[in-house]
Amino acid sequence: MKHEEDVFIRQALASVEKAERYSRAKQIVVTVVAFGAAIWLTERSPSPELKLEVTILSGVVLIAAVCTAKVLALVNRNTKSVLQAIAELERK
């Protein structure tokens, strides 16, 4: 039974590391796209009267996207830390 648990922990740790790399790349892409969209929307507002509203909306969406990506990155990092701690307990 000990061997099966060890294999499970290794596989879970490998999956978390893969998800962490993917999440980091996705965070960079989302941030770049969100900044580009915010700038594009600000420059292309439908009318001068809506420029302030479009700017505020773009900023809120940008902040929401960055915060969501950051939370996901922290979840992956913390999961990795927990699995590493479990693996250390299993080795002792």
ABEGO torsion letter per residue (X at the ends): XAAAAAAAAAAAAAAAAAAAAAAAAAAAAAAAAAAAAAAAAAAABABAAAAAAAAAAAAAAAAAAAAAAAAAAAAAAAAAAAAAAAAAAAAX
